[in-house]
Amino acid sequence: MTVSLTHNSKKPRAIRVEVLEAGLSTERAARRTAAEVNAITNRFSGCLPSEDVEQNNALALYSFVISCLRRAMKLISISTVLGIFLGFGLFAYAIIEGTSNYIIFWSLSSLLLVLGGTLAATMISYEGRYVWKALGTLTQVIVPTQVNPKTLYEEVQQIITWGKVGARDGIPGLETEFAKVDAEKGSFLHHCIQLLLAGYTEDNLRIKLETFMNTTYERNMVRATILNTMANIAPGFGMIGTLVGLIIMLSELDGGTGNLGAGLAVALITTLYGVILAQLVFKPASRRAEQKEQMLRFKHQLTIDAFLLLVARANSFEIQDHLNSYLDPSAKFNSAKD
C-alpha cells in the first residue's frame, strides 16, 4: 500500500501576506456594506437638511396628536366636556372677579344637605335599583352616543347586503350571514335575528319587534326621568337649607346685628348649591340620557323596517329606497356607486 503525503509548498511569509490581504478585503467589504446602509437610510429620509427634518418631525407630531384626538372623540364627547368646563369655569370666574375671599362659597354642611336631601327624596319616590342606575348614568354623560350618521349608513349597507343574499338564497343564506354578526352589535339586533329565523309572518314579526322596542325605550327612559326629578328636587332642598340657616341666624340676633351679613351669606349658599346641581348636573344629564334613548329608538325603528323587508323578500333597491328615508340627505346610500 502506497501512502501519498502532500506538502504545502507555500512559504510562511506568503501565507501571512494572503491572510492580511483577506483581512483587508473583509474590512473593505464591511465598510462598503455600512456605506450602502447609510445611503439607503439617507435615501429614505430624503437626505434632508436639519430644518426639513425638524419640519417633518413637527408634521409627524401633529399627525400623532390628531390621531389621538380622533380616538378620544370615540370615547369622550368633546362638546359635553367643553360644556362642563365652560359652565363651571364661568361660575369660578364670577367668584374670582367678585371677591378674594373664596372660602365663603364653600360649606360642607350645605352641600351634604342638598345632596343628601335630594338622594333621600329620590329613594322615596323610586325603587332603589333604578336610582342607582340613574346615578350611574351621570358617569356616562361624557360618553358619546353610538348612533350617528356613520353607524346608520353602515347598518343600511349591511341590511342591503343581507337583502341581496336573502333574495338569492332565502333563509338558509341569511342564517349563514347572521352567523357572522358580531355579538357586540347589540341585543336588539340579535333579538331581531332570532325572531326572523323563528319563521314568524310579517305582521306578527312587526308586533313583536315594536313591542320589544317600546318596552326597551320605556325601561331605559326611567333613568332620565329620575335624573329630571332630582333636578327638580335639588333647588327645593337648597331653599330648605337657606331657611334653616335663617332660623339659626335670627335666633342669635340677641347678640347684635354685627354678624347678620355673614350669617345670611352662609344661609344662601345651600340655595346656590341646589341651583348649580340642578342646572349643571342633574338636568343636563337627564336631557343627555333622554336624547341617547331617542336616537337609539330611531335606530331600532330602522332595524325593524329592515327586517320586515327581509321577511317580505324585497329586492335590494326597494330596501335601499325605504331605508334612505332614515339617513341624512347628504349621506344617502346608493348601491350603484357603493
C-alpha positions as CSV (number, residue, x, y, z in Angstrom):
1,M,0.0,0.0,0.0
2,T,1.4,3.4,-1.0
3,V,0.7,6.5,1.1
4,S,1.0,9.8,-0.7
5,L,1.8,12.8,1.5
6,T,1.1,16.3,0.2
7,H,3.3,19.1,1.4
8,N,2.2,22.8,1.2
9,S,4.8,24.4,-1.0
10,K,3.8,28.0,0.1
11,K,6.2,29.7,2.5
12,P,5.1,31.1,5.8
13,R,5.7,34.7,4.6
14,A,3.4,34.2,1.6
15,I,0.7,32.7,3.9
16,R,0.9,35.8,6.2
17,V,0.5,38.1,3.2
18,E,-2.6,36.3,2.0
19,V,-4.1,36.4,5.5
20,L,-3.5,40.2,5.7
21,E,-5.0,40.7,2.2
22,A,-8.0,38.7,3.2
23,G,-8.5,40.7,6.3
24,L,-8.2,44.0,4.3
25,S,-10.8,42.7,1.9
26,T,-13.2,41.8,4.7
27,E,-12.7,45.2,6.2
28,R,-13.3,47.0,2.9
29,A,-16.5,44.9,2.4
30,A,-17.7,45.8,5.8
31,R,-17.1,49.5,5.2
32,R,-18.8,49.2,1.8
33,T,-21.8,47.5,3.4
34,A,-22.1,50.2,6.1
35,A,-21.9,52.9,3.4
36,E,-24.6,51.2,1.5
37,V,-26.8,51.0,4.6
38,N,-26.2,54.7,5.3
39,A,-27.0,55.5,1.7
40,I,-30.3,53.6,1.9
41,T,-31.2,55.3,5.2
42,N,-30.4,58.7,3.8
43,R,-32.4,58.0,0.7
44,F,-35.4,57.0,2.7
45,S,-35.0,60.0,5.0
46,G,-34.6,62.1,1.9
47,C,-31.2,63.4,2.9
48,L,-33.0,66.4,4.2
49,P,-31.3,69.4,5.9
50,S,-31.9,69.9,9.6
51,E,-34.7,72.4,9.0
52,D,-36.6,69.9,6.8
53,V,-36.1,67.2,9.4
54,E,-37.5,69.4,12.1
55,Q,-40.4,70.2,9.9
56,N,-41.1,66.5,9.2
57,N,-40.8,65.8,13.0
58,A,-43.4,68.5,13.6
59,L,-45.7,67.1,11.0
60,A,-45.3,63.6,12.5
61,L,-46.1,65.0,15.9
62,Y,-49.2,66.9,14.5
63,S,-50.4,63.7,12.9
64,F,-50.0,61.8,16.1
65,V,-51.9,64.4,18.1
66,I,-54.7,64.4,15.5
67,S,-54.9,60.6,15.7
68,C,-55.1,60.6,19.5
69,L,-57.9,63.2,19.3
70,R,-59.9,61.1,16.9
71,R,-59.6,58.1,19.2
72,A,-60.5,60.2,22.2
73,M,-63.6,61.5,20.3
74,K,-64.8,57.9,20.0
75,L,-64.6,57.5,23.8
76,I,-65.4,61.0,25.0
77,S,-67.9,63.6,23.8
78,I,-65.8,66.7,23.3
79,S,-68.8,69.0,23.2
80,T,-70.0,67.7,26.6
81,V,-66.6,68.1,28.2
82,L,-66.4,71.6,26.8
83,G,-69.8,72.5,28.1
84,I,-68.9,71.2,31.6
85,F,-65.7,73.2,31.7
86,L,-67.5,76.3,30.3
87,G,-70.3,76.1,32.9
88,F,-68.2,75.6,36.0
89,G,-65.5,77.8,34.6
90,L,-67.8,80.8,34.2
91,F,-69.1,80.2,37.8
92,A,-65.5,80.2,39.1
93,Y,-64.6,83.3,37.0
94,A,-67.6,85.2,38.6
95,I,-66.3,84.3,42.1
96,I,-62.7,85.2,41.3
97,E,-63.8,88.6,39.8
98,G,-66.2,89.4,42.6
99,T,-64.2,88.7,45.7
100,S,-60.9,87.5,47.0
101,N,-62.5,85.6,49.9
102,Y,-63.2,82.4,48.0
103,I,-63.8,80.3,51.1
104,I,-67.1,81.9,51.8
105,F,-68.5,79.9,48.8
106,W,-67.6,76.5,50.5
107,S,-69.8,74.9,53.1
108,L,-69.7,71.1,53.5
109,S,-72.8,71.0,55.6
110,S,-74.8,72.9,52.9
111,L,-73.5,70.6,50.2
112,L,-74.4,67.5,52.2
113,L,-77.8,68.8,53.0
114,V,-78.6,69.4,49.3
115,L,-77.1,66.1,48.0
116,G,-78.4,64.0,50.9
117,G,-81.9,65.5,50.8
118,T,-82.1,65.1,47.0
119,L,-81.0,61.5,47.2
120,A,-83.3,60.7,50.1
121,A,-86.4,62.2,48.3
122,T,-85.5,60.3,45.1
123,M,-85.1,57.0,47.0
124,I,-88.5,57.5,48.5
125,S,-90.0,58.2,45.1
126,Y,-88.4,55.4,43.1
127,E,-87.1,51.8,43.5
128,G,-83.6,51.8,44.8
129,R,-82.2,49.8,41.9
130,Y,-83.4,52.4,39.4
131,V,-82.0,55.2,41.4
132,W,-78.5,53.6,41.4
133,K,-78.8,53.1,37.6
134,A,-79.7,56.7,37.2
135,L,-76.7,57.8,39.3
136,G,-74.5,55.5,37.1
137,T,-75.9,57.4,34.1
138,L,-74.1,60.5,35.4
139,T,-70.8,58.9,34.7
140,Q,-71.8,58.2,31.1
141,V,-72.6,61.8,30.3
142,I,-69.3,62.4,28.6
143,V,-69.6,59.1,26.6
144,P,-70.7,59.9,23.0
145,T,-73.8,58.1,21.6
146,Q,-73.1,55.2,19.3
147,V,-75.8,56.3,16.9
148,N,-74.5,58.7,14.3
149,P,-74.8,59.2,10.5
150,K,-71.8,56.9,10.0
151,T,-73.3,53.9,12.0
152,L,-76.7,54.3,10.4
153,Y,-75.1,54.3,7.0
154,E,-73.1,51.2,7.8
155,E,-76.3,49.5,9.1
156,V,-78.2,50.3,5.9
157,Q,-75.3,49.0,3.9
158,Q,-75.3,45.8,5.9
159,I,-79.1,45.3,5.5
160,I,-78.9,45.8,1.7
161,T,-76.2,43.1,1.6
162,W,-78.4,40.8,3.5
163,G,-81.3,41.7,1.2
164,K,-79.3,40.5,-1.8
165,V,-78.4,37.3,-0.1
166,G,-82.0,36.7,1.0
167,A,-83.4,37.3,-2.4
168,R,-80.8,34.9,-3.9
169,D,-80.5,32.1,-1.2
170,G,-83.5,32.6,1.1
171,I,-83.5,31.9,4.8
172,P,-80.6,29.4,4.7
173,G,-78.4,32.1,3.1
174,L,-79.4,34.6,5.7
175,E,-78.6,32.2,8.5
176,T,-75.1,32.0,7.2
177,E,-74.8,35.8,7.1
178,F,-76.3,36.2,10.5
179,A,-73.8,33.8,12.0
180,K,-71.1,36.3,11.0
181,V,-72.7,39.1,13.1
182,D,-70.5,40.3,16.0
183,A,-72.1,39.7,19.4
184,E,-71.2,43.3,20.3
185,K,-73.5,44.7,17.7
186,G,-76.3,44.9,20.3
187,S,-79.0,42.9,21.9
188,F,-81.7,44.4,19.8
189,L,-80.2,43.3,16.5
190,H,-79.7,39.7,17.8
191,H,-83.3,39.7,19.1
192,C,-84.5,40.7,15.6
193,I,-82.4,37.9,14.0
194,Q,-83.8,35.3,16.4
195,L,-87.4,36.3,15.6
196,L,-86.8,36.4,11.9
197,L,-85.3,32.9,11.9
198,A,-88.2,31.7,14.0
199,G,-90.3,32.0,10.9
200,Y,-93.0,34.5,12.1
201,T,-95.2,36.2,9.5
202,E,-94.5,39.8,8.6
203,D,-97.4,41.2,10.7
204,N,-96.6,39.0,13.7
205,L,-93.0,39.9,13.5
206,R,-93.8,43.6,13.4
207,I,-95.9,43.4,16.5
208,K,-93.2,41.5,18.5
209,L,-90.3,43.8,17.4
210,E,-92.2,47.0,18.0
211,T,-93.3,45.8,21.4
212,F,-89.6,45.0,22.3
213,M,-88.5,48.4,21.0
214,N,-91.2,50.3,23.1
215,T,-90.6,48.3,26.3
216,T,-86.8,48.8,25.9
217,Y,-87.3,52.6,25.4
218,E,-89.6,52.9,28.4
219,R,-87.3,50.9,30.6
220,N,-84.3,53.0,29.7
221,M,-86.2,56.2,30.0
222,V,-86.7,55.6,33.7
223,R,-83.2,56.8,34.4
224,A,-83.7,60.0,32.5
225,T,-86.9,60.6,34.4
226,I,-85.2,60.0,37.8
227,L,-82.4,62.5,36.9
228,N,-85.0,65.1,35.9
229,T,-86.8,64.5,39.2
230,M,-83.5,65.1,41.0
231,A,-83.1,68.3,39.1
232,N,-86.5,69.5,40.3
233,I,-85.8,68.4,43.9
234,A,-82.3,69.9,44.4
235,P,-83.4,73.6,44.4
236,G,-86.1,72.8,47.0
237,F,-83.6,71.4,49.4
238,G,-81.3,74.4,48.7
239,M,-84.2,76.6,49.9
240,I,-84.7,74.3,52.9
241,G,-81.1,74.8,53.8
242,T,-81.5,78.6,53.5
243,L,-84.5,78.5,55.8
244,V,-82.6,76.5,58.3
245,G,-79.7,79.0,58.2
246,L,-82.1,81.9,58.5
247,I,-83.7,80.4,61.6
248,I,-80.3,79.8,63.2
249,M,-79.2,83.4,62.3
250,L,-82.4,85.0,63.6
251,S,-82.2,83.1,66.9
252,E,-78.8,84.7,67.5
253,L,-79.9,88.3,66.9
254,D,-79.9,89.0,70.7
255,G,-76.1,89.4,70.5
256,G,-76.5,92.2,67.9
257,T,-76.6,92.6,64.2
258,G,-72.9,92.6,63.6
259,N,-72.8,89.1,62.1
260,L,-76.0,89.4,60.2
261,G,-74.4,89.7,56.8
262,A,-72.1,86.8,57.2
263,G,-74.9,84.6,58.6
264,L,-77.2,85.5,55.7
265,A,-74.4,84.7,53.2
266,V,-73.9,81.2,54.7
267,A,-77.6,80.6,54.7
268,L,-77.9,81.4,51.0
269,I,-75.1,79.0,50.0
270,T,-77.4,76.0,50.1
271,T,-79.7,77.7,47.6
272,L,-76.7,78.3,45.4
273,Y,-75.7,74.6,45.6
274,G,-79.2,73.5,44.8
275,V,-79.5,75.6,41.7
276,I,-76.0,74.7,40.4
277,L,-76.6,70.9,40.9
278,A,-80.0,71.2,39.2
279,Q,-78.9,73.3,36.2
280,L,-75.4,72.0,35.6
281,V,-75.5,68.4,36.7
282,F,-78.9,66.7,37.0
283,K,-80.9,68.4,34.3
284,P,-78.2,68.3,31.6
285,A,-77.6,64.6,32.4
286,S,-81.4,63.9,32.2
287,R,-81.6,65.6,28.8
288,R,-78.5,63.8,27.6
289,A,-79.8,60.4,28.6
290,E,-83.2,61.2,27.0
291,Q,-81.6,62.2,23.7
292,K,-79.5,59.0,23.7
293,E,-82.6,56.9,24.1
294,Q,-84.4,58.7,21.4
295,M,-81.6,58.2,19.0
296,L,-81.4,54.6,19.9
297,R,-85.1,54.2,19.3
298,F,-84.7,55.8,15.9
299,K,-82.1,53.2,15.0
300,H,-84.2,50.4,16.3
301,Q,-87.1,51.6,14.1
302,L,-84.8,51.5,11.1
303,T,-83.7,47.9,12.1
304,I,-87.4,46.8,12.4
305,D,-88.3,48.1,9.0
306,A,-85.2,46.5,7.5
307,F,-86.1,43.1,8.9
308,L,-89.7,43.3,7.8
309,L,-88.4,44.0,4.3
310,L,-86.1,40.9,4.6
311,V,-89.1,38.8,5.5
312,A,-91.0,40.2,2.5
313,R,-88.1,39.1,0.3
314,A,-87.8,42.7,-1.0
315,N,-85.1,43.4,-3.6
316,S,-82.1,45.4,-2.6
317,F,-83.3,48.6,-4.5
318,E,-86.6,48.6,-2.6
319,I,-84.7,48.2,0.7
320,Q,-82.3,51.0,-0.2
321,D,-85.1,53.4,-1.2
322,H,-87.0,52.7,2.0
323,L,-84.1,52.9,4.4
324,N,-82.6,56.0,2.8
325,S,-85.6,57.9,4.4
326,Y,-83.8,57.3,7.8
327,L,-80.5,58.8,6.6
328,D,-79.3,62.3,6.3
329,P,-80.0,63.7,2.8
330,S,-76.2,64.3,2.4
331,A,-75.4,60.7,3.3
332,K,-77.9,58.6,1.4
333,F,-76.8,55.1,0.3
334,N,-76.5,54.4,-3.4
335,S,-75.7,50.8,-4.3
336,A,-74.9,51.9,-7.9
337,K,-72.0,53.9,-6.5
338,D,-71.1,52.0,-3.4
